[in-house]
Amino acid sequence: MQKWLQFAHGVALLSLILLAVIPFMYHPTMSLRAHAALVVFLLVACASVLPAQPIPELEARLRESTSKDEKWELNYKLAKNWLMSDRSKARTYAHNALDLAMERGDKHREAESAWICGDIAERDGRQKDALMLYSQTRTAAAAAALPETALQAVEKLEEMTAKQGDFKTAFEWSRERAALLQEKSRRYADEQRLKHEAAQASLAKQQAREDRILLAALAAMAIVLTLLYYFRQRANRRVRGELAEKNAMIEEKRRRSEQLLLNILPPAVAAELTVRNKVAARRYEHATVMFIDFVGFTKTAESMQPEELIAELDYCFSRFDDIIGRNRVEKIKTVGDAYICASGLSDRNESPADMIRIALQIQDFLRQLKQKRISEGRQYFEARIGIHFGPVVAGVVGTKKFAYDIWGDTVNTAARMEEASAAGRVNVSGAVQAAVQHEFQWEYRGKIATKNKVEMDMYYVVGAN
């Protein structure tokens, strides 16, 4: 097997060398810069096909090494190499690398080492250790100015706390993740702006250079005026074309940014934020708030692969988005497996009737999906739904970490309705039933005690009249 691998690597290396030589032979007019770029690319490709350094050699080097920097590098490589075959050895080398990085005060290496330690702990099922190590990764990455690593760590923390049912902490991590994503978007926008400014400066220099050439030519020889004028006009057309293309690209990026803002905020709020850079809080007296929460999510999630779990959540939440989008209902947020939306946050749609119909459609969708998943032999989700009707305050808090949200006792009561509901049912308060009592059939449940509240009248929605 080793001989065959060496033969394959030799063939790949020879092919890459030929690819570097043949274009230069058949295209002698190729610029040296273009050929140099091709050679650099092929050298990188050659390096990628070379065989990896064997583990025994790395371990021998580690035993002989006296440099802490080299020891860290060797421990880190050995941890990655042992990860798939022997996690016990991988854990030992990973923690050695972490200790060396912390001893040297190297936050960059500490973030990388803590990340692989957290990955190993998560694979071993040591959730508490994994959370601690991912948190250490986030802190070290922030100190070392590694935003991508910090974002990955925060996403892991959000995912794991949500799986453990700690939705409050998961929500805090989701807010930090949103902030990091927003900061990433801002950095990207700044990079694009700087590139555009550099392009504009380059075009301006090019224009100035052409003007100087034209003036020198006019002073030296008037006979070539027509020819120089022709070349100048052709250059200007090229510059205008490039400028128009870049302006079109900038306009397209601006349009995408506005579309992203509309995906986060309601249209009226996004427009106000764009114009005033802030949003005034508003009180809505006739709002309807709906909470949707999957039953036994943590237990079900434990029996599913992470990719399958995320795909199933995305499928359900996307269908929820489609359903509420057709009924003038505003999605507020998702927290782990909880989905929150509201209506009546404008001059229209102030009746709870549409929200109840949406809830019935969602439960019908989940029942059909349950039957399909059972026939496929796969896990499925069932949901509790709670609805309450009353006043809320809505707005955007802060000046940098934009997040549209709603507050008030109506929100808390809707959450209590959801908690008191049964799987597959839609549980509403007495205020909702009183507002649309003739449009639906009801099952009165009596007065039921809820967390931090007095006993409340509750109704199950049986169906529409």
PyMOL commands that set and color helices and strands:
alter all, ss='L'
color gray80, all
select helices_A, chain A and resi 2-26+32-49+55-64+68-82+87-104+107-123+127-143+147-163+167-220+222-264+267-276+297-302+306-325+353-376+409-419+430-435
alter helices_A, ss='H'
color red, helices_A
select strands_A, chain A and resi 282-294+330-335+338-343+383-396+404-407+426-429+440-450+453-464
alter strands_A, ss='S'
color yellow, strands_A
deselect
rebuild
show_as cartoon
